[in-house]
Amino acid sequence: MPGDGTRTATTRNRGPRPRLLDVTRLVSRFGKGPFTGVDRVEAAYLSEVIERPEPAFGLLRSRYGFLLLDRSGLSALKRWLAAPETLVRRDLLSRLPPRRTADAQAIETAARAVCIARCLPRQLRGRLRTAFPEGFDYFNTGHANLSPEVLSAMQGGESHVLVHDVIPLDHPQFQRPGTVESFTRKMRAVSQGASRCIYSSRAARADAERHFAAWGRVPPAVVAPLGVDIEATAPGGERRRDLPADPYFLIVGTIEPRKNHVLLLDIWERLLAETGSAPTLCIVGRRGWNNAAVFARLDEAARWRGCVREMGAVPDAELAALMAGARAMLFPSLAEGYGLPPIEAAALGVPVVCNTLPVYRETLGDIPIYADASDQYQWVHTVRKLAEASVPERKNSADGFRPPQWRDHFATVFGN
């Protein structure tokens, strides 16, 4: 993939096939605060590809074409993502119109400086064949660049796509305007062009393959649950100074209709109306879309008498401490492909109350307290019972629970 001032990357030996990780979406998250769930998955793949002995490369779509990074470039990218404040330089290309944020300009400038090759989009297939004449494995975990053109360019290797879920296809009412059409195009491209799909759950696979079958091709697939590292999840010395007093409950996720925050607000309003008091509800996550009524209710601080706290995005170490002290993780989500927060809570021995979705039965079995999202009475009763219980009484059934580990995920995906 050479361009002006670049070096050609070639792998002509018959050793292990190079792994080419698409980092486009992950780079787009640069400087935007604590990682979301998908961000963390992409970051886990980045670390794993760097650490494994096979040749490691990254593919990044910039404004003016594709950049190829080697292991050193990927390592630099990992450092930048951990410390975005270290990047301040912005080159001329990044500052040309249409203008973007300073963070976007800085990360693209840095990536151009360390890339080993670059090309225009129409040159991608030929440049990849030159760079990897013996083939390669392309991994796409963030759904950026899922187009017929890009997947066709991967014909010199094999393309592996992590399909997180197909919720935009099955529940379009929860999506932002225009995203359903875009997502449909991406999934059609995956159906026709992916060498293999990776799913985090059997439920997500069944949902996706139902659509793929209707489109005429179901790619080969593997199910590999996403990892939860207990060591990384366990609370350490870093704690929020404003950690709520016991008892408090926790919900984690973007504040958007699918996560069903409205049910919990209805419950807390009912508790306050009936008794004049309520345990604290901690809401962790950024504000999302299509949720103006919920945002308006959250903005009425006096309405909640200090019993509902919107905490925004919270760094992982602080979130682990917050989660560990909660009476329960509440997860009334109406649709999930995996649902990482309940698994993390169970790994910490925190009770989980969740909607009766098949994916939770698959990932957590009998550990959660299941409450149908349409049954407000059951949710109110469960919250009251957990708020009033002593520690031994509210101990969940997760004794001996071994959450999925990233090493198991990658053993399944990479085959070793």
Buried (B, 14 or more C-beta within 10 A) or exposed (E): BBBEEBEEBEBEEEEBBBBBBBBBBBBBBBBBEBBBBBBBBBBBBBBBBBEBEBBBBBBBBBEBBBBBBBBEBBBBBBEBBEEBEEBEEBBEEBEEEEEBEBBBBBBBBBBBEBBBBBBEBEBBBEBBBBBBEBEBBBBBBBBBBBBBEBBBBBEBBBBBBBBBBBBBBEBEEBBEEEEBEBBBEBBBBBBBBBBBBBBBBBBBBEBBBEBBEEEEEBBEBEBBBBBBBEEBBEBEEEBBEEEBEEBBBBBBBBBBBBBBBBBBBBBBBBBBEEEEEBBBBBBBBBBBBBBEEBEEBBEEEEBBEEBBBBBEBBEBBBBBBBBBBBBBBBBBBBBBBBBBBBBBBBBBEBBBBBBEBEBBEBBBEEBBBBBEBEBBEBBBEBBBBBBEBEEEEBEBBBEEBEBBBBEEBBEEBBEE
